[in-house]
Amino acid sequence: MQQTSSSVNPSLAGRAIPAWGRHRGRPGARLAWIGQGFLLLLAAAVAYVLVTNFIKDPLLFAQFVLSGLQLGFVYAMIALGYTMVYGIVRLINFAHGDVFMVGAFVSFYAVTRFQLHVWPAAVFPGLSSGLVVVIGSLTVVLLSMVVCTALAITIERVAYKPLRDAPRIAALITAIGVSFFLEFFGALYFVFSPRFIPYQRPFEVVTWYIKNGIHPMQAGQAPPEGSLTFSNIFLIIVAASVLVQILLQFLVRRTKMGKAMRATSFDKPTARLMGINVDGIISFTFAVGAAFAGLGGVLYAIAYSSIWTQLGILPGLKAFVAAVLGGIGSIPGAFVGALIMGQAEALTMGYISTPMRDAVAFTILIVVLLVRPTGIFGEAAGEKA
Amino acid sequence: MELGFLLISMVKIAAILAYLYGVLWILGHQNRGIKIGGLIVAFGVIQALLLDFGGFQVLTDFDSGLLFQACTMTMVALGLNLIYGFNGQFSLAQWGFYGIGAYTAADITYRWGLGDARGLLIAGLGVILGGLMILAVRRLVRRYKGMPVLSQFTLYLIGSVMAGAVAVFIGNALNPGLAPLFGVSDAPGILASPVVMQIVFFLAVLIAGAFAAEVSFLFGLPVLTLGSDYFGIATLGFSIVIQTLMVNTDTLLPFPEMKGGRGMIGIPKLTTWFWAFLFLIAVIIIMRNLIYSSTGRAIMSVREDETAAKAMGIDVAFYKLFAFVVGSLFAGIGGGVYAHYIGFLSPGTFDFLVGFNPLIIVVFGGLGSMTGTIAASFGWIFFLEGLLRVLLGQMGTEAPTWRYVLYPIALLLLMLLRPQGLLGNVEWGFLKRPAIKLRDAAPTASVSK
């Protein structure tokens, strides 16, 4: 982050200073209104587009918001891994998005190749079909999470651990290398194959529409005029994402492991002196993040029903942007940031243009970092060299 | 056959490295006459090998293609080495600037070939006016010391929009006056002659570089204040956005001749060994003289320690931006040369995944080693594009994927075993740090500033 002020005045060190407040008292500081005016103009333009479109068709707007929420809650699950890992080892774990992709593929193989989602029916023939679906799907999700966890621990041990004392940029390049390896190794025919693969869902997606009450929609039926649609996968994603947030808050705030994680992120050498197994904690952090990414991968694949080996790149990057937006290292921040990213992307797709959906994510990143360098929930944290 | 092919390829790689060593040695020679003569000989050697003696060619089309690719890759990677290796800013935007340069230069010559001078006029005027605007706004910004970055950016943005609008207006006004000079297809006018085309190509490459540099100025000004990791992500985002724009050149941008995702075809293939050699040597000389000047030392001091550099009175923000802009300039020039070698541009070439190649080259060659970057670029192209593509091509259809499986493994091993790069800090001939000349007259040996 900008080191100008923090190095001059120790009392200001680490405090978040917005871009227009860094040079109080110098002749140019009076011209801060130019930049502020520009941002206000930008905000006004965005608000104008949103408000006019909202007035024109509130239901369509609400539909976009719903699809944005779905995206946002998926991003939230990925962003957790980024924010935890960055908080502890100050590394952008580029491979995290690819762990997410592996999660989706594991569930694909479990369902299509091995029919894992119907195992309860095979073992206990008398079981009701609803219970079979629930238990079977949970098994698939758990398998994905376990595989992702194992993968992340392997990556951490093989690639990142030997570089722990190397310059940070070496670790970043290694992370990019691991990400490439997963993508292209996965693209080999005997692994996953480079094609887009239609995803077979472990359970049926049911869609409802809201118009004078909630009605289920038949397959192939178009939603009636003036209605709002949502699906069971949307509800599952929201529930899973919120559950994960609560679990993680509990883990970090209330357990001994969480205390050790916070200590490690605060000061590694001292934590080690206090008898904390720092390497173990770092591996554990990677593992937890990867488990949630695996869960996110399965739900993402079910929701969007097509997978390929570069599936994880852009969601991964956007989740990272979300984590930065919320304040990197902060778990509620990642959640809020991800929801904002989801809305921004869905509304851009709806009202500006579909190809610019990726552009808007990075524009938001730049604007937020300029205005508030630590993100929305960010705490004071100087960049450790 | 495979063994023979392997041997010949290895010999070629060794020969090209020896050739590069020779060029750098000649460039470093004291005597100016020998220097220039040697360069001409060095140019002539490859030119002679490229000539077709009644069906006999030492360097085939495949080899010359590799040669041109290696030249452009060297320019791009040298620019990235200036940004990342010498200035310490982890940038992934280099590939985006390369793409900007390629499309700009291609558009200028493509339109010229159709008898439309607007490409050259608007782009040229825009670049000149944009440059003047940057200088003018800079004077204003310097008067108000401590102006926040956002305000500066806003001023530059307003200025560049105005400069662009004026350039479009003047260019459109001047174009009809030039149209008669192009003539018709039966009786081509003076502007349609091959000589003029060569000049236009030269200008187009320079304009492409300058345009990429100005875009990088506008982009870098706010983004360089973000800090290393965030800067890396923002530049990666830039590459992604540029590629998105390329896919939509005919829908979002008003350039139907670029044909969006289908790719731009029909670019005149004007890159000859003369132009590639000229631009390559120019970039190498500029880069070397920059690095060993006081500006270069300031750039490197920013990499070593920003706080200490600031304490020594170095304008850290300026030198970060300066290195970023010059690096992008090289990328834009490389893009212009590449576009006119390949004759076909598609957004897939500028995918951000491919954009990691120059980064890997810089890391392999050694951060902060110009020789390493040059050698690694040539080695990379000749080994991976030439040798490995042919060898793996015989193995099966999955060859390209296997290449991308092997890179990261090599990268990981390099990071673990030799993090300073293959060549480390070794420099050859011309690129060695020049001995400091003491003034003969001065009795107190005052080292030049």
Interface residues (C-beta under 8 A of the other chain):
Chain A: M1 Q2 Q3 T4 S7 A19 W20 G21 R22 H23 R26 P27 G28 A29 R30 L31 A32 W33 I34 G35 Q36 G37 F38 L39 R90 I92 A159 P162 L163 A166 P167 R168 I169 A170 L172 I173 T174 I176 G177 V178 S179 F180 F181 E183 F184 F185 A187 L188 Y189 P194 Q310 I313 L314 L317 F320 V321 V324 S353 P355 M356 D358 A359 A361 F362 L365 I366 L369 L370 V371 P373 E383
Chain B: F90 V141 R143 Y144 K145 G146 M147 P148 V149 L150 S151 Q152 F153 T154 L155 L157 P222 V223 T225 L226 G227 S228 D229 Y230 G232 I233 A234 L236 G237 F238 I240 V241 T244 V247 N248 L252 E306 T307 K310 L353 F356 L359 V363 E398 T401 W402 Y404 V405 Y407 P408 I409 L411 L412 M415 L416 P419
